[in-house]
Amino acid sequence: MQFDAEEARLRTEAFHHSLVEALPQMILCKDLEGRFTFANQRFCNELGRSIDQILGRTDFDFFPRELAEKYRHDDRMVLDSGEVLDVVEEHVTPKGETLYVQVMKSPLRAQDGTILGLQGIFWDVTARRRAELKLKEQNVILQDLARSEREAHEALKAAQSRMVETEKLASLGQLVAGVAHEINNPLAFVANNVGVLERDVRDMIALIKLYRGEGEQALSPAEVAAKIEQIAAELDLEYTLGNLPRLIDRTREGLRRIERIVKDLRLFARVDEGEWNEIDLNPGIESSVNMVQGYARKQGVRLAAELTPLPPLRCKPARLHQVVVNLLTNAIDASPSDGVVTVRSRRDPDANSIVIEVSDQGPGIDPAIRERIFDPFFTTKPIGQGTGLGLSISYGIVQEHKGTIEVTPNPGRGATFRVRLPRDRGDSGRAQSPPPDENAG
């Protein structure tokens, strides 16, 4: 019977030893004076010492004094309070590497409850801690974004209220939303060129200083010459000298494109943009083509205008020009590289109307979605590339002019959007004007 008890004790000890050594955590025990009385192999490996080199020693033998004092303070707190300490703290390895570790220290008690020392277990949570810190940073960013979004939403609501009250702001707001990226494209192009110019000019200034003997007094003539050759080779001096005029010309062209877009934009920002006026639509169509020309070139799409003489049309010019911009932009997006987008204008004498058509060479429109393309927020573009509002806004503008907008899908052979604007909107031969503003004058 005694043999069986002894065997059971040995088995229990073997089990506990195996468990302690198999756990992925580092485990230790200390007496009341802070001397190590036990350490599993993982802790020995962490310190780079054998168990014999650890037993009987204290934290001061293995860690920087400031860190050892902190560990000793935590030990005393556990021993004095009898409570478990569970914290995440910085830990410096003997190799000087800073880690985050999860630490749990608890009193080690005898059978009668007397505290004999403490036992500790800790493990590396550096990845988790850094992820938590990163998450906190992201939360701060998200909070800032949420606040900005709320502010933007409030600003949008205020803008929408103003748009309801004045058609001028509605038209201008829609136009700016439609052409903002057209200004950004050449602007980004110019900014990129300026960056290249800045880099090349900086290197050339360094070369000029070397030629003048500035800033390299400690170098011999041969070393200066070698450095000049090195910088010239890195700069590819011959190519750079030949490329600078072209770079400046391309930058100037980008600025001209911005100037032209802004000039065309002013057509839409006229004081009378919300008023009904009798005009020739062709100049506005040409201006709309100019505004999207840069975007078309970037997409590898060519624009063609086939405009025929038109009679005057009483309309809101800026709003109709916005329709043309929307249709052109959509057609460019739908077209393949090297494709052609064509805008046409003509008079239909039989219907006493003006017709504007925009055709592309894209995949066409699936007849199954034909009835939905003018719905608000419906778009076939990838997420982030379309809001689904362009055609809906265009539909509303055309309806305001008592006209119609329709599409010929032509699956596999492109699509054609056709806007028909009546010259007689049903008021005894005269285009219907809005009621006079009672507050005018």
Buried (B, 14 or more C-beta within 10 A) or exposed (E): EEEEEEEEEEEEEEEEEEEBEEEEBBBBBBBEEBBBBBBBBBBBEBBEBEEEBBBEBBBBBBBEEEBBEBBBEBBEEBBEEEEEBEEBBEBEBEEEEEBBBBBBBBBBBEEEEEBBBBBBBBBBBBEEBEEEEEEEEEEEEEEEEEEEEEEEEEEEEEEEEEBEEEBBBBBBBBBBBBBEBBBBBBBEBBEEBEEBBEEBEEBBEBBEEBEEEEEBEEBEEEEBEEBBEEBBEEBEBEEBEEBBEEBEEBBEBBBEBBEBBEEBBEBBBBEEBBBBBEBBBBEBBBBBBBBBBBBBBBBEBBBEBEBEEBEEBBBBBBBBBBBBBBBBBBBBBBBBEEBBBBBBBBBEEEEEBBBBBBBBBBBBBEEEEBEEBBEEEBBBEEEEEBEBBBBBBBBBBBEBBBBBBEBBBBEEEBBBBBBBBBBBBEEEEEBBEEEEEEEEE
